[in-house]
Amino acid sequence: MSKVHLSTYNQKGYEEYRIPGIVCTENNTLLAYCEARSGMTDWGKIEIILWRGEPAPTAEDPTARNWKEFTVLVPSPEGDTVNNANMIVDGDRIHFIYHINYRKVFYMRSTDDGITWTEPKEITSSYDQFRDRKDWTVCASGPSHGIKLSNGRLILPIWVGRNEWDPQAHCPQFPGVIYSDDRGDTWKAGGLIVDDELCNAGETVSAELSDGSLMINMRCENDPGVRAVAISKDNGESFGKFFYDEQLPDPQCSAGMTAQGGKIYFSNCANKPMEGDSRINLIIKVSEDDGKTWKEYAKVEDRAGYSDLAIDKNGNIYCFYECERPEGVELRGSFPQAHLTVFGMEIK
């Protein structure tokens, strides 16, 4: 078991690091990425940075990784907001999608284990296909990562938002997916959940179930203070009626999810919304029955925030997450974290 701080609050010219995502490549390299923010809000100059973690197991810690210094994957030379980065591992291809100013969407790929990347290609048109269902003013994906279904389709959870009074506001949000059937060459709009009963749902994670169905799991605002779930029986082209999962309390915070060996692993701050600091008790849960029941798997951190999960080729699970709070820092529009941390442990 290990914990490694990849970043520290207010270092190297960035005021904070937030919105983590992590994947494991075909070559067993961990790619951990996040938003490096020059201010403590969702807007302003934000860049996407990337760490590579190669296996470096020891007798004492089989989860150990040799983490390289981060590189800037998407710079912001004009002070733009580069937001909501997501990756999908697809054999020898790693797909990467990001957004600029919550308005435009871009795609890159790597075929050398995340060392070099193609030039960005705009794919905002895939989100524009949602406009007949919801005419959005802001859009984003994830956070965290997308998945490849067993039939080869690439799935990226997304959300779009429209606020009649504030065009920059992120709420209300409406969750859905975009997908690709040609290994990332083209992307299309899939299902979008536009339901007045589902309040401000987004920041969605996904998993393929044992019968091939697609499950999405969403942050949302609701009286139970729990996650919302919806199932697609047609590979993400539409979703059935959502339901609340009372086993997954959530303080309206992004979560992580990954599946392997017939099990689904889920990470979040397992705590219901309340006054004060509700982003506490970051744990990993596991389901062995397609999300019908969950049990606690591992406690990660007392005070945390957003998280994501990945499983490597050696049977280790990693949680990349926002950790603790900087002492003496006023909380403004964002939730600044003291560290971005990778927690690793062997799967039991």
N, C-alpha and C positions, 0 to 999 in steps of 0.2 A: 504494500500500500504506500502511496506517495502523494505529496502535495507540492506543487511548484508554482510560485508566483511568476507569471510571464510579464506582468506590467505592474507598475506602482503609480498611484495617483500623482498627477501633475509632474510628469517627467518627460524629458526629451521634446519639450515644446508643446506637448499636448496637455490640456487641462484635465481630461479624463479619458478613460478607455471603457467602452460599453458595448453591449449587444453582441455577445460571443456566439460563434458557431464553430463546430469541429467535425471533421470527417477523417476516415482512415482510407488510404489509397490502396490500390492493388498491390503495391510494393511494401505495404505495411508501414507507411509513413503517416504520421498524424499531421494534418493541416489545421491549424487553429487561427481564426480570423476574427476581426472585430472592427468597430468604429473607433477611430482615434480622433477625439473631439478637441477643438481649440477653445470651446466654451462649454458651459454646463447646461445645454439645451439640445433638443432634437434638431434644431436648425442652426445655421452658421457654417463655418468652415469645418468640414468633417472629411476624413480620409479613411480608406480601408487598408488595414495592415495585416500581414500574414506571418505566422511563425511556422517553421517546419520542425517536427520532432521525430528523429529517427530512433529506432529501438536501441537501448543500451542497458539490457537487463543485467542485474547482479544477483548473487545468491540471496542477498538480503531483500532485494526489491526487483522482482521480475517485471514490474510495470515501468521501470525507469526509462527515461527518454533523454536523448541528447538534443536539447532545444537550441536552435540557431537564433541569432539576433533577428528581429523582425525586419521585413522589407515592406515598403509601401507598394501595395498592389494596385490601388487606384488613388492617385493624387488629386488634390483640389487646388489647382493653380489659380483659379479665379475666385476662390473663396466659396465654392458651391458646397451644398450638403450632399455628400455621397453616402447613401444610407442603405440599410437592410441588405447586407451581403449574404448570399446563399451559395452552397456548393452541392453538387450531386456527383457521386462516384459511379462511373459507368465503365467498368473494366479499365482499359488503358486510357480512357478519357475522363477528365475531371471537368465538369461543367460549372461555370461561375456566372451568377446573375446578380446585378446590383442596380441601384436606382440613383438618380440625380435630382435633388430638390423635390422628391416625392412626385415627380411628374413624368420623367422619362426613364426607360428601362433598357439596360444594356446586357449583352452576353459576351463572354469570352470562354475559351477552353484551353486546357493543357493536355499534352500527350507525353510529357516527360516528368510525371510525378509532381507536378506543381512548381517546377523550377522556372519555366517560361510559359507565356500565355499569348494567345492570339490577340490581334487588335480588336477593340470593342466593336460590336455590331448592335445597332439599336433594334429592340424588339418590342417597343411600346405598343405596336399594332396588336399584339396578343392581348394586352389589357384593354385596348380600345374596343375589342369585340364584346366586352362586358357592358358597353354603354347603353345598349337597348334594354338591359335589365337594371342597371344603376349607372347614372351619368356622374361619374366620380370627378373629384377635384384633386385628390391625393391618392397615391397607390404605393404599395410596398409588398415585399414577400417575406415569408417567415416571421420572425428571425429563425435562426438555426440552420437547417439544411433540408434538401429535398430527398426523394427516394427514387429508385428504379424498381418498377414492378416486375414480377416474374415473367410477364409477357414482353418485357423490354421497354414498355412505356416509361418515360421520365415524368415524374410528378413534382411540381413545385407549389406548395401552399402559398397563397397570396391573400391580400385584402385590399379593398378599395374603400374610400371614404368620401363623404360629401357633407359639408356643413354650409347651410344657406347664409350664415352670418359671418363666418370666418373661413376663407378659402384655404388657409393653412392648417386648420384644425384637423386632427386625426379621427375625430368621432362625429357622427356615428360611423362605425366600420362594418363592412360586409365581407365575410370570408369565402374563399373558394380556392380553385387551383388553376394553373395553366399546365399544359402538357406538351411533350414532344414524342413523336413516333419515329423520328429519323435521326436519333442520337444527337439532338440539339441543333440540327440545321434550321428547323422551323419550329415555332411555338404557337399553340392555339389556346383559346380560352376554354376552360372546362366548366364544371358546375360552380354556381355562385349562390350562396344562401342569402336570400332577401326575405326576411321573416320579421315582422314587427314584434314578435314574442321573444326574439333573440336580440338582446340589447348590446350594441357596441362590441361585436365579436370580431376577433382578429388574432394576430400573433399565433398562428396555427401551426401545429406539428402533425405528422402523419405516420402511418404504418400500414403495411399490407397484412391482412388477416389470413388465416389458414385456408379459407375457401376462395382466396383471391380478391375478396372485397377490399376496398380502401377505407380506412378509418381516419378521420381528421379530428383533432382534439384542440379546443379553442379556449383562449382567455376571453372572458366576457363579464359583463356586469349583471348580477342577479342576486336576489334575496338569499338563496341558499349559500352564496359565497363559494361556488364550486365550478369545476370545468364543464364546458359543454362539448358534446360529441355528436358527430354525424357520420353516416355510413353511405358509401357509394357502391352500387352493385354493377356499375358499367364503367369501371376503370377511371372514375373521376369526372365523367361527363355530366353527371347530375348527382344530387344527394337527397337521401330520405330526410324525414322529419328529425330535427335535432332532439337530443335529450340531455338532461343534466346528470353527471356522474357524481353521486353523493359521496363516493369513496375518495374523491380527489378534491379536497378543499384547496382554495387558491385565492391569494390576495390581489387578484388582477395583475398578474406578473407572467412574463413569458416563461415557457417550459421547454424541456428537451424530451425527445423520444427516439428510440431506435429498436429494431427487432432483429432477432437471430435465434435459430434453433427452436422455433415454435414459441418463443417467449418475447414479450414486449417489455421494454424497460422505459421508465418515465421518471423525469426529474422535475421537481418544482419546490417552491417554498410552501410546504404543506401547512398552511395557516389561513384561516378565513379573514376577510377584510375587517379592520377595526381601526379605531383612532390610534395615532402614533405609528410606531415602526412595525408594520405587519409583514415585511419581507424577511421572515425568519424561518428557521427549521427547514433548511434545504435537505431533502432526502431523495433517494432513488427508490422507486417501487417497481415491482415486477408482476406481470400477469402471465399465467400459463394457459389461459382460456380465452384468448382474443379480447381481453379487456373487460370481460364480465366481472371478474373479481381481481383485486389488487392486494398485495401484501408488501410491507416494508422490507427493503433489501439492504440498504445501507444509509447511515446518517453521514452527510457530507460536511455541513457547516451550520453554525447557529444563526449567524446573520449574513444574508446573501441577497441575491437578486436574480437576474436572468441566468439561464443555464442551457447547455446543450450536451448531448451524449453521443459517444462513438464507441464501437467495439473493434479491437484490432485482431490481427490474424492469429495471435497467440492466446486468445481467449481472455483478454483483459478489457475491462470497461473503464472509460474515461469520461469525466464530467468537467466541462470547461464552463466556468461560472464567475459571476461578479461577487466579490467577497468583501464583507465588512463595510465600514463607513470611515471616511477620513475624519480624524478628530478636529473639531473646531471649524468645520466647513459648513456654511449655511446651505441648507437644501433649497434650491430655487426650482426652476421648471423641470429639472431632471432629478435623478437619484444617483449622485456620484458615489463611486465605489473606491475603496482603498486599493484593491488589487483585482486583476483578472488572474484566476487560478485554475490549474489543471489538477484534478483529483483522479488518481488511478488505483484500481484494485483488480485482483484476479476474480473472475467469475466463479462463484462457488459451485 
